[in-house]
Amino acid sequence: MLVPVRCFTCGNLIADKMSAYKRELKAGRESREILDSLGLHRYCCRRMLLTTVETIHQVIPFYEAMHKRNEETRREII
């Protein structure tokens, strides 16, 4: 996952808190409690963790489709 290193707005360090955030979410705690315990009190910093997306899961289907299309094209040429 690509996590921003710093908050885009205030420059606060964010990346080091992501693993603890995910671990606590899996444990069943609320996001609000987790962010408070991590010391993220500004809305801009909270946004950075709440809106981070597993980008690799979004990219893989496009890569697979592109690879499949390239294979089909190669078969048509041969």
VEXDOVEX-298379 format. One record per residue (C-alpha): residue in one letter; chain; x, y, z. Coordinates in Angstrom, 1 decimal, padded with zeros to 4 digits. Each point is the difference from the previous one (the first is absolute). Last residue first. Example, Ala and Ser with C-alpha at 12.3 -4.5 7.8 and 13.67 -1.06 7.14 Angstrom:
rest: S, kette: A, X: 013.7, Y: -001.1, Z: 007.1
rest: A, kette: A, X: -001.4, Y: -003.4, Z: 000.7
***
This chain:
rest: I, kette: A, X: 001.3, Y: -015.8, Z: -035.1
rest: I, kette: A, X: -001.5, Y: 003.5, Z: -000.1
rest: E, kette: A, X: -003.3, Y: -001.0, Z: 001.6
rest: R, kette: A, X: 001.8, Y: -001.9, Z: 002.8
rest: R, kette: A, X: 002.0, Y: 003.1, Z: 000.8
rest: T, kette: A, X: -003.1, Y: 002.2, Z: 000.1
rest: E, kette: A, X: -001.7, Y: -002.4, Z: 002.4
rest: E, kette: A, X: 003.1, Y: 000.0, Z: 002.3
rest: N, kette: A, X: 000.1, Y: 003.8, Z: 000.0
rest: R, kette: A, X: -003.7, Y: 000.1, Z: 000.9
rest: K, kette: A, X: 000.5, Y: -002.4, Z: 002.9
rest: H, kette: A, X: 003.0, Y: 002.1, Z: 001.3
rest: M, kette: A, X: -002.1, Y: 003.2, Z: -000.2
rest: A, kette: A, X: -002.9, Y: -001.6, Z: 001.8
rest: E, kette: A, X: 002.3, Y: -001.3, Z: 002.7
rest: Y, kette: A, X: 001.6, Y: 003.4, Z: 000.4
rest: F, kette: A, X: -003.4, Y: 001.7, Z: 000.2
rest: P, kette: A, X: -001.2, Y: -002.6, Z: 002.6
rest: I, kette: A, X: 003.2, Y: 000.5, Z: 002.1
rest: V, kette: A, X: -000.2, Y: 003.8, Z: 000.3
rest: Q, kette: A, X: -002.9, Y: 000.3, Z: 002.4
rest: H, kette: A, X: 001.2, Y: -002.7, Z: 002.3
rest: I, kette: A, X: 003.5, Y: 001.6, Z: 000.0
rest: T, kette: A, X: -001.6, Y: 003.3, Z: 001.1
rest: E, kette: A, X: -001.1, Y: -001.2, Z: 003.4
rest: V, kette: A, X: -001.7, Y: 003.3, Z: 000.7
rest: T, kette: A, X: 001.0, Y: 002.8, Z: 002.4
rest: T, kette: A, X: -003.1, Y: 002.0, Z: 000.9
rest: L, kette: A, X: -000.1, Y: -000.5, Z: 003.8
rest: L, kette: A, X: 003.7, Y: 000.2, Z: 000.5
rest: M, kette: A, X: 000.5, Y: 003.4, Z: -001.8
rest: R, kette: A, X: -003.3, Y: 001.3, Z: 001.2
rest: R, kette: A, X: 001.1, Y: -000.3, Z: 003.6
rest: C, kette: A, X: 003.0, Y: 002.3, Z: -000.8
rest: C, kette: A, X: -002.2, Y: 002.7, Z: -001.5
rest: Y, kette: A, X: -002.5, Y: -000.2, Z: 002.8
rest: R, kette: A, X: 002.6, Y: 000.7, Z: 002.6
rest: H, kette: A, X: 000.1, Y: -002.2, Z: 003.1
rest: L, kette: A, X: 002.3, Y: -002.8, Z: -001.1
rest: G, kette: A, X: 001.7, Y: -001.0, Z: 003.2
rest: L, kette: A, X: 000.0, Y: -003.7, Z: -000.7
rest: S, kette: A, X: -002.5, Y: -000.5, Z: 002.8
rest: D, kette: A, X: -002.4, Y: 002.5, Z: -001.5
rest: L, kette: A, X: 000.2, Y: -001.6, Z: -003.4
rest: I, kette: A, X: -000.8, Y: -003.4, Z: 001.5
rest: E, kette: A, X: -002.9, Y: 001.3, Z: 002.1
rest: R, kette: A, X: -001.6, Y: 001.7, Z: -003.1
rest: S, kette: A, X: 000.6, Y: -003.1, Z: -002.2
rest: E, kette: A, X: -001.9, Y: -002.2, Z: 002.4
rest: R, kette: A, X: 001.7, Y: -003.1, Z: 001.4
rest: G, kette: A, X: -000.6, Y: -003.5, Z: -001.4
rest: A, kette: A, X: 003.4, Y: -001.6, Z: 000.2
rest: K, kette: A, X: 000.2, Y: 000.3, Z: -003.8
rest: L, kette: A, X: -000.3, Y: 003.7, Z: 000.3
rest: E, kette: A, X: 002.8, Y: 000.0, Z: 002.7
rest: R, kette: A, X: 002.4, Y: -001.7, Z: -002.4
rest: K, kette: A, X: -000.9, Y: 002.3, Z: -002.9
rest: Y, kette: A, X: 000.7, Y: 003.1, Z: 002.1
rest: A, kette: A, X: 003.2, Y: -001.4, Z: 001.5
rest: S, kette: A, X: 001.3, Y: -000.7, Z: -003.5
rest: M, kette: A, X: -001.0, Y: 003.4, Z: -001.2
rest: K, kette: A, X: 001.6, Y: 002.0, Z: 002.7
rest: D, kette: A, X: 003.5, Y: 000.2, Z: -001.5
rest: A, kette: A, X: -001.3, Y: 001.4, Z: -003.2
rest: I, kette: A, X: -001.6, Y: 003.1, Z: 001.5
rest: L, kette: A, X: 002.7, Y: 002.6, Z: 000.9
rest: N, kette: A, X: -001.7, Y: 003.4, Z: 000.3
rest: G, kette: A, X: 000.5, Y: 002.2, Z: -003.1
rest: C, kette: A, X: -003.0, Y: 002.2, Z: 000.7
rest: T, kette: A, X: -002.1, Y: -000.4, Z: -003.2
rest: F, kette: A, X: 001.4, Y: -002.9, Z: -001.9
rest: C, kette: A, X: 000.6, Y: -002.0, Z: 003.1
rest: R, kette: A, X: 003.3, Y: -001.8, Z: -000.2
rest: V, kette: A, X: 001.3, Y: -003.3, Z: -001.2
rest: P, kette: A, X: -003.0, Y: -000.7, Z: -002.2
rest: V, kette: A, X: -001.0, Y: -003.6, Z: 000.2
rest: L, kette: A, X: 000.4, Y: -002.1, Z: -003.1
rest: M, kette: A, X: -001.2, Y: -003.5, Z: 000.7
***
